Structure formats: C-alpha cells, structure tokens
Amino acid sequence: MRRTLLNPKIDFVFKKIFGSEEHPEILISFLNAVLKPKKPIVSVEIKNSDLEKEYIEDKFSRLDVKALTSNKEIINIEIQLKNEYNMIQRSLYYWSKLYEEQLSEGDRYDKLSRTVCINILDFKYLKNDRFHNGYRLKEIETNEELTDLQEIHFIEIPKLKRFESTEEIVDLLEGWVEFLRDPESEVIRKLEMSNKEIREAKDELYRLSRNSKERELYYLREKSLRDEISALANAKEKGLKEGLKQGLFEGKLESARSFLDILDDDTIATKLNIDVDIIKKLRTETLKK
C-alpha cells in the first residue's frame, strides 16, 4: 500500500529537509533563491539540527532552522501554519535576539554580522499581492538604505500563482514554494528532473514518509500544532467574551450614573441587574466629585 507523503509545511518535516547536515545543498539552494545575493552562498553551517522528542511534543516550541552562511550571515527560517496576527512583532523580536546573541561581554560592535529572518507563512498576511517580500532599514523620504545588517523576509505560500501543468518555472524560489505547497504537483515532477536540489529534497521527503519512526514523530508534532492552534483559539474566544462582558458592565455603570438623581439604589440595582453595593459605591464616588 502506497503511503501518502508527509506535509513539508509541518515544521518538523521542513526542519528535517532544509536543516539537514547531510544535505546542506538543499538549504544553500533555497537561501540563494530567497536572498539572490551578488555573491552566491556556497556553504552553510547548520546550528540546530537536533530534534528531541519532548521538544516535538511541546505545542509552543519553535522548530526553526538556524544557519551561518559562507557570506558570514546569520539566517533564521521559521514556517508558520496559522495566523497569530503578530508575525511582524514576533519576527523583529527574534531578529533582535539573533543579533544580540552574537556579542559576548567586552566584544566590539563591529563583530556583529548581517542577520536575516525568513518567515514562511501558510496564510496571507501582508497587504499586497506579492508572495515574497523582503525588508531592510531605509530612510523614510529618500529610500536610502541605512544598512543591510537587518533583513526580514515574508514568503506567503497562498499568494504564489497556480501553475499550469505544462508551465516551466523560471524563478527557483517559485519552485521551492511550490514544493512546499504541493510536492507531488506536475510542475515539481518536471522541475526535479532538471534541478538536483529539488530532487534531493523530494527524495528526502520520500525517505521520511516511508520511515515508521519519522512518521510517528511527525504525527506527534502535527498533534502538538493542532493543540497549539486550539489553545490560541480558545484564549482568543475567552478574551473576546471577557472583553464583551467588561464592555456590557461599563455600559451598565454609565446607565446607573444617569439614574442616580432620579431613582434610589435598590431600584437602580434591580433595573440593571447589578449588585446594590456597587450602586452605593458609585453614588458615594459621584458625591465626592
């Protein structure tokens, strides 16, 4: 019986493929496709290749890929499935941590290296139609670049155009994003015939999908991500309810203030369904003003 391929957008699988010390050419190809550097990246040192089982089961853990490139850049790649409406703030925070962690006490600032965060999103987030956006620090009016030491990228998978089965992919980044979206699409089947890194990534995905231990870890991670999404959704719903309750209560207090001159405390409390002690306290505070 043929096994279905694991989803490469699940961070556990993404990290296994793009953060593999055994297949660094995959990450090198992906980074060159994203950054399009004048001096191509030729090697990477992957910083966090280990995956502990308890880390996989932690629903609030981040399974990202960290690397140091031959261009002396520090790179962090994170993939997100659910919109938590905080990606800009989150990315700035993690970028600042990566930048700050380079220095030990007494080190000089000129030791700080260019630091790049790449966020791969399985949802639409930015207010434009481009599937790939890269940002640096620039002057507001002249657009003059201050530095390239800070760079943050957003790759939004749903914004990538749909390819016809006969269509040739020219931009390799489109190929990598299509691989994440649908590794068994016809365009990827064609692309892997001419691109050895795409073929290597597809082979690694097949290997992971056939390995029973890897599939077990994958399902554990998939469950933890579902639990995270559920926990965040419940927290949001609870927050909305509490906010609504607070809003209704504030509205009742405002109505109570308007009744203080014409009704007694017990009548106001009954009409608005508020504890009479709250009305008495409100009257006392009003008289003091």
C-alpha positions in Angstrom: 0.0 0.0 0.0 1.4 3.4 -1.0 2.0 5.8 1.8 1.0 9.4 1.4 3.8 11.9 1.6 4.2 13.9 4.8 3.3 17.6 4.6 6.6 19.6 4.1 4.9 22.6 5.7 4.8 20.9 9.1 7.9 22.4 10.8 9.2 19.0 11.9 9.4 17.9 8.2 10.6 21.3 7.0 13.5 21.2 9.5 14.4 17.6 8.6 14.7 18.6 4.9 16.1 22.1 5.0 18.0 21.9 8.2 19.8 18.6 7.4 23.5 18.5 7.9 23.6 15.6 5.5 22.0 17.6 2.7 23.3 21.2 3.0 22.8 21.8 -0.7 19.1 21.9 -0.2 19.3 24.9 2.2 22.0 26.6 0.1 19.8 26.4 -3.0 16.8 27.7 -1.0 18.7 30.6 0.5 20.2 31.7 -2.8 16.7 31.6 -4.3 15.3 33.8 -1.5 18.2 36.2 -1.0 19.5 36.3 -4.6 22.9 37.5 -3.2 25.5 39.1 -5.5 28.0 36.6 -4.1 26.2 33.3 -4.1 26.2 31.2 -0.9 28.4 28.2 -1.3 28.3 26.6 2.1 26.3 26.7 5.3 26.9 25.7 8.9 23.6 24.4 10.4 23.3 25.4 14.0 20.4 23.5 15.5 19.9 20.1 13.8 18.9 18.1 16.9 15.2 17.3 17.5 14.3 16.0 20.9 11.0 14.1 21.3 9.9 16.3 24.2 10.6 19.4 22.0 8.4 18.0 19.3 5.6 17.4 21.7 5.8 20.9 23.1 2.9 22.8 21.4 4.5 26.2 22.0 8.0 25.3 20.8 9.6 26.7 17.6 11.2 24.2 15.2 13.1 26.7 13.1 16.3 26.4 11.0 19.4 28.4 12.0 22.5 28.6 9.9 25.7 30.5 9.3 26.4 31.1 5.6 29.7 31.3 3.7 28.9 35.0 3.4 29.1 35.3 7.2 25.4 35.8 7.5 23.2 34.5 10.4 20.0 33.1 9.0 16.8 32.0 10.8 14.0 30.3 8.9 10.6 29.8 10.5 7.5 28.3 9.0 4.0 29.2 10.4 0.7 27.5 9.5 -1.7 29.7 11.5 -2.1 33.4 11.5 -1.5 34.7 15.1 -1.6 38.3 13.9 1.8 39.1 15.4 4.3 38.0 12.8 5.9 41.4 12.3 6.5 41.9 16.1 7.5 38.3 16.5 10.0 38.4 13.6 11.5 41.7 14.9 11.9 40.2 18.4 13.6 37.0 17.1 15.8 39.1 14.8 16.9 41.2 17.7 17.7 38.1 19.8 19.8 36.6 17.0 21.6 39.9 16.5 22.3 40.5 20.2 23.4 36.9 20.9 26.4 37.4 18.7 28.2 39.6 21.2 29.8 38.5 24.5 30.7 40.9 27.2 33.6 43.1 26.0 33.1 42.3 22.3 33.2 45.2 19.8 30.1 46.1 17.8 31.9 45.7 14.5 31.8 42.0 15.2 28.1 41.9 14.6 27.2 40.1 11.4 24.3 40.6 8.9 21.3 38.8 10.3 18.4 37.6 8.2 15.0 36.2 9.3 12.9 34.3 6.7 9.2 33.7 7.6 7.3 31.2 5.5 3.6 31.6 6.1 0.8 29.3 5.0 -1.6 32.2 5.1 -2.0 35.7 3.6 -0.6 38.3 5.9 0.8 41.4 4.2 -1.3 43.9 2.3 0.0 43.3 -1.2 -0.2 40.6 -3.9 3.4 39.5 -3.9 4.2 36.1 -2.4 7.7 37.2 -1.4 8.6 40.5 0.3 12.0 41.5 1.8 12.6 44.4 4.1 15.6 46.4 5.3 16.1 49.7 7.2 15.7 52.7 4.8 15.4 56.5 5.0 11.7 57.5 5.0 11.8 60.1 2.3 14.7 59.2 0.1 14.5 55.4 0.4 18.3 55.5 1.0 19.4 52.2 2.7 20.9 52.6 6.1 22.4 49.1 6.3 21.8 45.6 5.1 22.7 44.2 8.5 18.9 43.7 9.2 16.8 41.9 6.7 13.4 40.3 7.2 11.6 38.2 4.5 8.0 37.1 4.4 7.1 34.3 2.0 3.3 33.8 1.8 2.5 30.4 0.2 -1.1 31.1 -0.7 -0.1 34.1 -2.8 2.0 32.0 -5.2 0.2 31.8 -8.5 -1.2 28.5 -9.6 0.9 26.9 -12.4 -0.4 25.1 -15.4 0.9 21.5 -15.7 2.9 22.4 -18.8 4.3 25.6 -17.4 8.1 26.0 -16.8 9.2 27.5 -13.5 11.9 30.2 -14.2 12.3 31.7 -10.7 13.7 28.9 -8.4 12.1 30.5 -5.4 8.7 29.8 -7.0 9.9 26.2 -7.4 10.7 25.9 -3.7 7.4 27.4 -2.6 5.5 25.2 -5.0 7.4 22.2 -3.4 6.2 23.2 0.0 2.6 23.8 -1.3 2.4 20.6 -3.3 5.5 18.4 -3.6 3.7 16.0 -6.0 2.4 18.6 -8.4 3.2 18.1 -12.1 5.5 21.2 -12.2 7.6 19.8 -9.4 7.8 16.4 -11.1 9.2 18.3 -14.1 11.4 20.6 -12.1 13.1 17.7 -10.2 14.3 16.3 -13.5 16.4 19.4 -14.1 17.2 20.6 -10.6 19.2 18.3 -8.3 18.4 20.1 -5.1 14.7 19.9 -5.7 15.1 16.2 -6.5 17.2 15.7 -3.3 14.5 17.4 -1.2 11.8 15.2 -2.8 13.9 12.1 -2.2 14.4 13.1 1.5 10.6 13.7 1.8 10.0 10.2 0.4 12.5 8.8 2.9 10.9 10.5 5.8 7.4 9.4 4.7 8.5 5.7 4.4 10.2 5.7 7.8 7.8 4.5 10.6 9.8 6.2 13.4 9.8 9.5 11.5 6.1 9.2 10.7 5.4 8.7 14.5 7.3 11.8 15.3 5.5 13.7 12.5 2.1 12.7 14.0 3.2 13.8 17.4 4.3 17.2 16.1 1.1 17.5 14.0 -0.9 16.9 17.1 1.1 19.4 19.2 0.5 22.1 16.4 -3.2 21.3 16.4 -3.2 21.7 20.2 -1.4 25.0 19.9 -4.0 26.3 17.4 -6.8 25.1 19.6 -5.3 26.7 22.7 -4.8 30.0 20.9 -8.3 29.9 19.5 -9.8 29.2 23.0 -7.7 32.0 24.5 -8.9 34.4 21.8 -12.5 33.4 22.3 -12.2 33.8 26.1 -10.6 37.2 25.6 -13.4 38.3 23.4 -16.0 37.1 25.8 -14.3 38.8 28.8 -14.0 42.0 26.7 -17.7 41.8 25.8 -18.6 41.3 29.5 -16.4 44.2 30.5 -18.0 46.4 27.9 -21.5 45.5 28.9 -20.6 46.1 32.6 -19.2 49.6 31.8 -22.4 50.3 29.8 -24.5 49.4 32.9 -22.4 51.6 35.1 -22.9 54.5 32.7 -26.6 54.0 32.8 -26.5 53.7 36.6 -24.9 57.1 36.9 -27.7 58.7 34.8 -30.3 57.2 37.2 -28.6 58.4 40.5 -30.5 61.7 40.6 -34.0 60.2 40.0 -34.0 56.6 41.4 -33.0 55.0 44.7 -30.1 52.5 44.9 -32.3 49.4 45.2 -34.4 50.3 42.2 -31.3 51.0 40.0 -29.7 47.7 41.1 -32.9 45.8 40.2 -33.4 47.5 36.8 -29.8 47.0 35.7 -29.2 43.6 37.4 -26.2 45.0 39.4 -25.3 44.3 43.0 -26.7 47.1 45.1 -23.4 47.6 46.9 -21.8 48.6 43.5 -24.6 51.2 43.1 -24.0 52.5 46.6 -20.2 52.8 45.9 -20.9 54.5 42.7 -23.2 57.1 44.4 -20.6 57.8 47.1 -17.9 58.3 44.4 -20.2 60.6 42.5 -21.0 62.7 45.6 -17.2 63.2 46.3 -16.6 64.7 42.9 
